[in-house]
Amino acid sequence: MRILVMGAGKMGSFFLDLLSFEHETAVFEKDPKRLRFTYNTLRFTSLEEIKDFKPELVINAVTLKYTISAFKEIIPYLPKDCIISDIASVKTDLKDFYESSGMHYVSTHPMFGPTFANLNQLHEENAIIINEGDFIGRLFFKDLYQKLGLNIYEYSFEEHDKTVAYSLSIPFVSTFVFAAVMKHQDAPGTTFKRHMRIAKGVLSEDDYLLQEILFNPYTSGQVSKIRTELKQLLEIIDNKDSDGMKSYISKIRNNVKG
């Protein structure tokens, strides 16, 4: 299959590495410096090169902020039967765009990133395939993700964004709060150092990505639960309520079982 990857960032390069030995691949990247470390793939910097390549599948791996605008830019240069796809972590507005584009489409979300995941051992990681769109496109990604050993879940666009609001916004907000109140430690403990590594990893992500995950329409309801729990915990601490603390710790231990 002729596959075009848009964007030579972390995830774009990851997909190129995965696909370039079994498919005819090309990468479209406007910044030539990002193409220095790509190999075994065609490297495009102009739209005319895309037109000549005639891709059968496009994987849009550009920064979330530009996902839709990048699609709009290249669609006039694609064959009508080409399948366009995204790996965006927030699907807001994508369903409406796809349905108005007149193109075959598939949308997925690898629920991991190069910052934390061991890309050579992904059997504990997850991927979501949107159960709307092109059947052949969904089969392609299902086969690819199965080969990686990923746990695969199929959701609608709406179900996906609800899941992301829970699984990403809560740890992101918790990390933000940790980073906001932290101060330099000369002799940090193990737990502090682990939280610090997580914070640095999260904050290395693109600002717009962090913003869009937290601006997900389902995020506010999830974050409000943190506020409720903090209020309860503060009351226990202020009152030095030993029984209340014991009960609270028991509750949260049950939450993290399994």
N, C-alpha and C positions, 0 to 999 in steps of 0.2 A: 504494500500500500504506500502511496505517496503522502507523507505526513508533513505538514508545516507547523512548526512551533513558533508562536509569537512571543518574543522576549527571551533574552539569554541570561536571566537572573538565576536565582537558586533553583526554583522549581522548573523553570524552562530547561535549564541545563540538566536537571535530574531526568526529565522526560526524554531529552535527547539521548542521554546515556543509555536509558532503558530501551529505546526504540531503534537506534541507528544501526544496529547489527542485524535486525530482522526486517527492516523496512527502508524504503528510500526516503530519507529525511532532509529537511531544510529548516533553517532558523531565520526569522526576519527580526532584525534588531537595528534600530536607528543609530545607536551608539556603537561605532566600529570597535572601540576599545573593549567592549564586552564580548566581542567575538574572538578575542585572541586565544582563548583557552578551549574553544569548541573544536571537536575533531570528528572525523568520519561522518560529516554532514555538510550539505551545501550551506553557504552563508550569504544571505540576501540583505541588502540595505535599501533596495528600491522596489516599488510596487510592481513595476514591469517584470521584474524577475519572478515574482509570485505568479503573475499571469502566465508566463512561459512554463513554469513548473507544473501548473494544473493540479494542485493538491486534491486528494480525495477526502482528507480529514485535516482540520485546523484545530490545534490546541492553543487556546489563548491563555498565556501565562504571564501577561504583563501585569504591572501594578494594578491593584483593584480599582483605583481611581480612574484608570483609563480603559477598563475592560470593554465597555460598550462603545466608546469612541474609537477604539482600535478596530473593533468589528466593523463599524460603519466605514472606516477608511479602506479596509481591504475587500469587503464584500463585492464591490464592482469588478474586482480583478479575479474573482473565484468562479470556477465552473458552477452551473446551477445545481448540479447534483452533489456538490461538495457538502460534507457534514461539518458544521462549525461547533466547537465545544469550548467550555470554560472549566476552570478548576477553582473558581472564586469561593472564598470562605463565607461571603454574604451574598445572597441571591436576589436582594432587593432590586426590583425593576427588570431583572433579566428575563423573567417569564414573558412580560409584555413585549420586551424587545424582540425576543426570539419569535413570538407569534406574529409580529408585524414585519419580520425580516424577509419572509418568503423562502427561508433556507431550512434544510434539514438541520436539526440540532440535537446535542446531548450535553447535559450538565452534570458534573461530578464534583466531589470535594474530598481530596485526600486529607484525612483528619490528622495530619502530622506535617512537620516542616523540618528543613535541614538544621534548624537551630537546636532542637532537642532530640529528634529521632535518630536512631541508628539505621541508616538507609540500607545497610546490608543485612539487617535482621528486623523485619517489619511485622512478624507474626502477631505481635501484641498491639499493633496499630489498626486503625479503622479507616474505612472509606465509605462515602455516601454516593450513591448513584441516584439521580433524580428519575423517578419512574414516569416522567413525561418526556415527550420528544421521540427521536428516531430510534427504532427498535435495533437496527444494525449497529448504530453508534453505542447503544447501551451494552450490547453483546461484546463489542470490542473492549470497552473499559472493564467490563466484568471479567473477561478473560485475562486482561492485563493485571488487574488487581489480584485475581486468584493466583496468578503466577508469582506475585510478590508475597503471597501468604497473608494478605490483609483480610480483616474481617469486614465483610461487605453488607451494607444496609441500603435498602431502597425506600426513599421518602419522596413525597411531593415537594414542590418548592416551598410551600408554607411550612410543612413539617420539618424541612431542613433548617429553616431560619429559627424555628422554635428550639430545635436541638442545639444549634450554635449559641443561641441566647443563654442556654443553660451551661453547656460544656465549655464555652470560651469566655463569656462575659463574667461569670462568677470568679474563675481563677484570675482573669485579667484585673478585675476591680480589686480583688484581694491583694494582688501584687502591687497595684498602684498605691493602695493605702499603706502597705509595708514600706514602699520606697518613699512615700511622702513623710512618714514620721521617723524614719531611720536616721541614725547619726553614726559617724565613724566609730568603729570599735577597734581598739588596739589588740585585744585578745578575744576575738569572736568565738562563740561556741559552734559546735557542728551544725546545729539546727539553723543558726543565724547564717552561716556560710552557705548552706544549701538554699535558703530563701534568697540570699544575695545572688547566687548563680541563676536562679529562676528569674529574678527581677531583671538582671542584665540581659538574659536571653529574650524575655518579653519586650523589653525596651529597645532591643536592637531591631525590632520589626518596624516596617514602614509606618509613619505617623498616620497616614490616611487609612491603612488597614486597621490599626487600633481604633481609630475614630469610628469607622463604619461598623466594626463589630459591636462597639458600645452604643452606636446609634441605631442598631437593629431595633425595629419596632417592638420586639418582644423582650428586650434587655431590661427595661425599667422594672418590670414586674419581678424579674429574677433578682436584680440588685436590691430591691426593697426588702427582700428576705434577709439580706445581710444586715441591713439596718435594724430589723426586728430582732435578729439574733444578738447583735451587739448590745442592744438596749437591755435584753434579758441578762446577758453575761455581765454587763456593767453593774446591774442591780445586785447580782450575786456577789460580785467583788466588793462593791461599796458596803454591803451588809455583812461581809465576811460569813456568808451563809454556807457552812460546810456541807450540810445535807443537800442544799440546792446545787452546789458545785459537783458533789458526787453524782447526783441525778443527771446533771447536764453532761458530765464526762461519759456517763454510761450511755446516754442518748447518742452522742456523737460517735462513740466507739461502734455502736450498732450501725450507724450510717455508713461507716467506712469498711464494714465487713464485706468479704466476698471479692 
